[in-house]
Amino acid sequence: LDMNSFGLTTSIPREISSLYMLEVIKMADNKITGAIPDTIGDLINLRELHLYTNAIQGAIPTTIGRLRSLRLLYLEDNQLSQTIPTEIGNCVNLEDMGLFNNQLSGTLPLTLPTLTKLRRIWVSGNKLEGEFPSVILDIPSLQDLYLDGNRFWGTIPTILNAMLPILMDMRINNNFFGGCP
């Protein structure tokens, strides 16, 4: 379903779950409002979800954890709030997670290390907080990490290089870190 840049000004209907064979949803760069319906979790064949650059509000539904085939999750540039659900750790095939420029709060879920294929975490420009999220040290496939523009604090672990051997790009500016390895 490719409806990128269609000028959509509606919300995502709950009935989207009736399209249960969908593998890709591209509804980015529109003016979609409202929340992501919890019925999104019924789309168990979904591999890609592109809802970036809209006006979507509310929480990321916990039912997203049912999307075990999901590889690409792009929800950036919206008005999503609350926490990143721990159920995201059930999306075992997730490779890219783009959640930047929202109003997400809390910490990174402790379930992230279950995402052994995760290459990119983009959570810049949110209201995430807490000590340096050491949970990321247990994601062996991580290549790009963008934590900038949040409220993380503390010291960056000296074992960062050893724990993330294929990390290519890391952005941590505009936080409250006190030291680098």
Summary of the structure (lengths in Angstrom):
residues: 181
radius of gyration: 16.2
end to end distance: 45.0
largest distance: 50.5
contacts: 607
relative contact order: 0.12
helix: 18%
strand: 27%
